[in-house]
Structures are given as C-alpha cells and as structure tokens.
C-alpha cells in the first residue's frame, strides 16, 4: 500500500483497517492490539476520532450508524461532519457492547480504495 501524502500514521491505520466494514470498537481494539504509539484507549481516542473525521472529509471513508449489526450497508444512516465529531468524542462510541445510539461503522469509499 502506498501512503497518501499528508495523512498521519493514525489516518493510514484507519484507512487500512476500514477495508471492509469496520465498527469503531473494532478499530479501537485493532489499534491497541497493534501496539501502536498509544497503549491506552483514552489516549488513542482523540487521534482515532480526528483521523476518522479527516478521512471522511477527504471522501476516503464513509461512516454509517446501525441499530443492529451486522446489517446491509444501505440500512445504516450516514454520519459525517459535526455529528461525526460529536459522536466520536464519546468513549462509549469506541467501546464494545450495546451502543446507546447505534453502532458506528466505517467503510472505504471507492475513492479510498484508489488511495490504498
């Protein structure tokens, strides 16, 4: 995979991990298991949230909210912009277990696949 100029190491990680459906708790768990720069979830969350927001803003990743999972991709509600920023600030969004407002799932867009 070639690295896109201007992306942080965290954004590269999220881009790779979003190849396929990537529920946010699984992204957080994968980051911790990979032994990346931060070893605690509370330290990694702001960087994960910023990377995800940047990738969505660049059109490389799409995030949808699901009431049940797994589900068909079109069955989720698109989450971006201010709503994505607000939702990803809450640690519960990144933790496994029942999500209060639904599970957020990231997926590469066609444009994102071109940049992998």
N, C-alpha and C positions, 0 to 999 in steps of 0.2 A: 504494500500500500504506500502510495506516495503521500507525503504530508503537504497539506494545503498551507500556503504562506499565511501568516497572521493568526493561526489558531494556537491556542495554548495547549500544553500537554493534556490537560483535563478535557478540552474540547476534542482533541484527537481520540482520546479514550472513549468519550461518549459517542462520537461518530462511529467508531469501530463497533462498540457494544450495541448500537442501535440498528445493526444489520439484522433485520428480523424484528419481531416485536420485543420490546424491552420495557417491562414495567419498571417504574422508578425504584421500587425496593430492590429489584434485581440489579439495576445499575449501581446502586449504592453498595450492595453486597459484593458485586464483582470488583469494584474499586478497592474495597477493603481486603478482599482475598488476593488481589494482585500485589498487595504490599506497596502501593504507590506512595507518593510523597507524604500524605497524611495517613495516620494509622487509626484515627478515631473518626467516627461518623460525624460528630458535631463539628469537627474541624474541616471535614471534607464537604459538608453540605453547601456552604456558600459558593465554593468553587464549582461544584456539580451544578447547582442552580444557575449560576452565571454562564457556564459552558452550554448548558441546555438552551437557555434563552438566546444566546448568541447564535447557536446552530439553527434554531427556529427562525430567528430574524434573517439569517442568511439563506433561508429556504432549503437547508440541507437535511433537516429533521422536522417531523411533524409530531405533535403530541395531542392525544385524544384522551378523554375521560370516559371510563366504562363503569357501569353499575355492577356488572358481573364480568368475570374473566375466567377462562378465555371466551372471546366473542369475535364475531366478524368485525373487521376494521371499520367498515362503514357504519356500524352500530354505535360507535363512540362519538362524543361531541368534541369538536375541535377546540383546543385550548392554546391560546397564544397571547402575546402582548402583556398587558398589565395583569390579566387573570393568571397567566403562567407565572409571572414574577411573584404575585401574592401567594399562589398555591405552593410554589417550591420553596418558599421561606419557612414553611411549617415542617418541622422534623417528621411529623406523622405521615406526611406525603411520601417520605422515603423509607418508612419502616414497614416490614411485613405485617400482615394481619388485615382485618377489615378496615377499609378506608371510609372515613365518615362521609365524604362527598364523592366517592367513587375513586377508582384506581386510575392514575395517570400512566399512560404507556407511550413510549417514544418509538418512532419508526423512521428509517431513512426515506427520504423522498427520492424521486428519480434523479434529481439534481445531486443529492447527497451520494447516491451510488456512483455517479460520474466522477466524484472527487475522492473516492476511496482509493 
